[in-house]
Amino acid sequence: MFWIGFIVCAAIAVGVFFLLTKSPFKLTWWQWVLAALAILAFFAAAQHMFGSFAENEVKSAWLGFTIFGIIGIILAAITCVFALRSKE
């Protein structure tokens, strides 16, 4: 599990560095909060799925992955819409 967390954190750090330095999008503070919540929801979905599979709870793994994944997709979509509208 350590390596999964390490890889996810490294990807987040690279993405944030890109957004801060080279991205044409300028996000406000609340858009950053929405983006962080979306990333946390995706991480929670993956963590719940792997943890439940490790405990042999297959139905719980897919149900938790679906719930956290949908929350993450909704938050990410809202963030993207606001970021695209602020560019115009």
C-alpha positions as a Markdown table, in Angstrom:
| # | Residue | x | y | z |
|---|---|---|---|---|
| 1 | Met | 0.0 | 0.0 | 0.0 |
| 2 | Phe | 2.9 | 2.3 | 0.6 |
| 3 | Trp | 3.9 | 2.4 | -3.1 |
| 4 | Ile | 0.3 | 3.1 | -4.2 |
| 5 | Gly | 0.2 | 6.1 | -1.9 |
| 6 | Phe | 3.6 | 7.2 | -3.0 |
| 7 | Ile | 2.8 | 7.0 | -6.7 |
| 8 | Val | -0.5 | 8.9 | -6.2 |
| 9 | Cys | 1.1 | 11.6 | -4.2 |
| 10 | Ala | 3.9 | 12.0 | -6.8 |
| 11 | Ala | 1.3 | 12.3 | -9.6 |
| 12 | Ile | -0.6 | 14.9 | -7.6 |
| 13 | Ala | 2.6 | 16.9 | -7.0 |
| 14 | Val | 3.5 | 16.8 | -10.7 |
| 15 | Gly | -0.1 | 17.9 | -11.6 |
| 16 | Val | -0.1 | 20.7 | -9.1 |
| 17 | Phe | 3.3 | 21.9 | -10.3 |
| 18 | Phe | 2.1 | 21.9 | -13.9 |
| 19 | Leu | -1.1 | 23.8 | -13.0 |
| 20 | Leu | 0.8 | 26.4 | -11.1 |
| 21 | Thr | 3.6 | 27.0 | -13.7 |
| 22 | Lys | 2.5 | 26.2 | -17.3 |
| 23 | Ser | -1.3 | 25.9 | -17.3 |
| 24 | Pro | -3.4 | 28.6 | -19.1 |
| 25 | Phe | -6.1 | 28.1 | -16.4 |
| 26 | Lys | -6.0 | 30.3 | -13.3 |
| 27 | Leu | -8.0 | 28.7 | -10.6 |
| 28 | Thr | -9.5 | 30.5 | -7.6 |
| 29 | Trp | -9.1 | 29.2 | -4.1 |
| 30 | Trp | -12.5 | 27.4 | -4.0 |
| 31 | Gln | -11.8 | 25.7 | -7.3 |
| 32 | Trp | -8.6 | 24.4 | -5.7 |
| 33 | Val | -10.7 | 23.1 | -2.8 |
| 34 | Leu | -13.1 | 21.3 | -5.2 |
| 35 | Ala | -10.1 | 19.8 | -7.1 |
| 36 | Ala | -8.6 | 18.6 | -3.9 |
| 37 | Leu | -11.8 | 17.0 | -2.8 |
| 38 | Ala | -12.2 | 15.3 | -6.1 |
| 39 | Ile | -8.6 | 13.9 | -5.8 |
| 40 | Leu | -9.4 | 12.8 | -2.2 |
| 41 | Ala | -12.6 | 11.0 | -3.4 |
| 42 | Phe | -10.6 | 9.2 | -6.1 |
| 43 | Phe | -8.0 | 8.2 | -3.7 |
| 44 | Ala | -10.6 | 7.0 | -1.2 |
| 45 | Ala | -12.3 | 5.0 | -3.9 |
| 46 | Ala | -9.0 | 3.2 | -4.8 |
| 47 | Gln | -8.1 | 2.7 | -1.1 |
| 48 | His | -11.5 | 1.3 | -0.3 |
| 49 | Met | -11.4 | -1.1 | -3.2 |
| 50 | Phe | -7.9 | -2.4 | -2.5 |
| 51 | Gly | -8.6 | -2.7 | 1.2 |
| 52 | Ser | -11.9 | -4.5 | 0.7 |
| 53 | Phe | -10.4 | -6.9 | -1.8 |
| 54 | Ala | -7.6 | -7.7 | 0.7 |
| 55 | Glu | -10.3 | -8.6 | 3.3 |
| 56 | Asn | -12.2 | -10.7 | 0.7 |
| 57 | Glu | -15.2 | -8.4 | 0.7 |
| 58 | Val | -15.9 | -8.2 | -3.1 |
| 59 | Lys | -19.3 | -6.6 | -2.9 |
| 60 | Ser | -18.2 | -4.0 | -0.5 |
| 61 | Ala | -15.2 | -3.2 | -2.6 |
| 62 | Trp | -17.2 | -2.5 | -5.8 |
| 63 | Leu | -19.9 | -0.6 | -3.9 |
| 64 | Gly | -17.5 | 1.7 | -2.1 |
| 65 | Phe | -15.5 | 2.2 | -5.3 |
| 66 | Thr | -18.7 | 3.2 | -7.2 |
| 67 | Ile | -19.9 | 5.6 | -4.5 |
| 68 | Phe | -16.5 | 7.3 | -4.0 |
| 69 | Gly | -15.8 | 7.2 | -7.7 |
| 70 | Ile | -19.1 | 8.9 | -8.6 |
| 71 | Ile | -18.5 | 11.6 | -6.0 |
| 72 | Gly | -15.0 | 12.2 | -7.5 |
| 73 | Ile | -16.3 | 12.3 | -11.0 |
| 74 | Ile | -19.0 | 14.9 | -10.1 |
| 75 | Leu | -16.5 | 17.1 | -8.2 |
| 76 | Ala | -13.9 | 16.9 | -11.0 |
| 77 | Ala | -16.6 | 17.7 | -13.6 |
| 78 | Ile | -17.7 | 20.8 | -11.7 |
| 79 | Thr | -14.1 | 21.9 | -11.3 |
| 80 | Cys | -13.4 | 21.5 | -15.0 |
| 81 | Val | -16.6 | 23.4 | -16.0 |
| 82 | Phe | -15.7 | 26.3 | -13.7 |
| 83 | Ala | -12.1 | 26.3 | -14.9 |
| 84 | Leu | -13.2 | 26.4 | -18.6 |
| 85 | Arg | -15.7 | 29.1 | -18.0 |
| 86 | Ser | -13.2 | 31.3 | -16.2 |
| 87 | Lys | -10.8 | 31.1 | -19.2 |
| 88 | Glu | -13.4 | 32.6 | -21.5 |
